[in-house]
Amino acid sequence: MKKTWRLAALMVLAVFLAGCQGRVFLNLDVPIVVEPASRYRAEVWGYLSYDPYDEYIRYTVARNPNRHYRPLSDAKVTIVGTGMTVYTDRDGYFFLRGVPQGRLTLHVQHRWVGPRSGVYINTSSR
């Protein structure tokens, strides 16, 4: 009964607007979009910093307070084996969602450092 009243109200509105200088387009075909779920449900985040004296990249979950380390800003971080890539911000922070769970190897590339692999992290699930 509600649908009948709605349809009647819509028809009256359409007749009323028929004399206007515009168009009324009524699309009753509404597609249903189903997005596939991510294959992996883990995510990884953290800060990357670099010690130029020891040439060592350090991964931390908070900003590195050590005065010898500099944040790796605009570094390209790739998860080895997946090809997922992200760039760090000015503080060296990065975030990736939809990564495999467990121990991962990061490949870090930066203009100061050059390509480096072997930064190992453990992911956490959502």
C-alpha positions in Angstrom: 0.0 0.0 0.0 2.9 2.4 0.8 4.5 1.7 -2.5 1.3 2.5 -4.3 1.0 5.9 -2.6 4.6 6.7 -3.4 4.2 5.8 -7.0 1.0 7.9 -7.2 2.8 10.9 -5.6 5.7 10.5 -8.0 3.3 10.4 -11.0 1.6 13.6 -9.7 5.0 15.3 -9.3 6.0 14.2 -12.8 2.8 15.6 -14.3 3.3 18.8 -12.4 6.8 19.2 -13.6 6.0 18.3 -17.2 5.4 21.9 -18.2 8.8 23.0 -16.8 11.8 23.8 -19.1 13.9 20.9 -17.6 14.1 17.2 -17.7 13.1 14.7 -15.1 15.0 11.4 -15.3 13.8 8.6 -13.1 16.1 5.6 -13.0 14.4 2.7 -11.3 17.3 0.4 -12.1 19.7 0.7 -9.2 22.7 -1.6 -9.5 24.1 -3.4 -6.4 27.8 -3.2 -6.2 29.6 -5.9 -4.3 33.3 -5.1 -3.7 35.6 -8.1 -3.1 37.1 -8.5 0.3 40.8 -7.9 0.6 42.8 -11.1 0.4 44.7 -10.2 3.5 43.3 -8.6 6.6 46.5 -7.4 8.4 48.0 -3.9 8.4 51.4 -2.5 9.1 52.4 1.0 10.2 55.4 2.7 11.8 58.2 5.2 11.5 61.4 4.8 9.6 64.5 6.7 10.7 68.2 6.6 9.5 71.4 6.9 11.4 74.0 8.4 8.9 77.0 7.5 11.1 76.1 3.7 11.4 74.2 3.6 8.1 71.4 1.8 9.9 67.6 2.1 9.2 65.4 1.7 12.3 61.7 0.8 12.4 59.7 2.0 15.4 56.0 2.3 16.2 56.5 5.9 17.6 58.8 8.7 16.5 62.4 7.9 17.2 63.6 10.3 20.0 67.3 9.5 19.5 69.2 12.6 18.3 71.4 10.5 16.0 68.5 9.3 13.9 66.9 11.4 11.1 63.3 10.6 9.9 63.3 9.0 6.4 60.9 11.4 4.7 59.6 10.5 1.2 61.2 7.0 1.3 59.7 4.3 -0.9 58.7 1.3 1.3 57.9 -2.0 -0.5 56.8 -5.2 1.1 59.0 -7.9 -0.5 56.9 -10.7 -2.1 53.7 -8.6 -2.5 54.8 -5.6 -4.5 52.8 -3.3 -2.3 54.4 0.1 -2.1 53.9 3.3 -0.1 55.9 6.5 0.5 56.6 7.8 4.0 55.6 11.3 5.1 57.9 14.0 6.4 58.1 12.2 9.8 59.0 8.9 8.2 55.5 7.5 8.9 53.9 4.9 6.6 50.8 2.8 6.7 49.7 -0.2 4.6 46.5 -2.2 4.8 45.7 -5.6 3.3 49.1 -7.2 3.9 49.8 -10.8 4.8 50.0 -11.6 8.4 53.2 -12.6 10.1 56.8 -11.6 9.6 57.5 -9.3 6.6 60.6 -7.9 4.9 60.6 -4.3 3.9 62.6 -2.9 1.0 63.4 0.7 1.7 64.6 3.1 -1.0 65.6 6.7 -0.3 67.9 9.3 -1.9 70.2 9.4 1.2 70.3 5.7 1.7 69.7 3.9 -1.6 67.9 0.6 -1.8 68.0 -1.5 1.4 66.3 -4.7 2.3 66.1 -6.5 5.6 63.9 -4.4 7.8 61.8 -7.1 9.4 58.5 -6.4 11.0 55.5 -8.4 12.3 52.0 -7.4 11.2 48.9 -7.1 13.3 45.5 -8.0 12.2 42.5 -5.7 12.3 
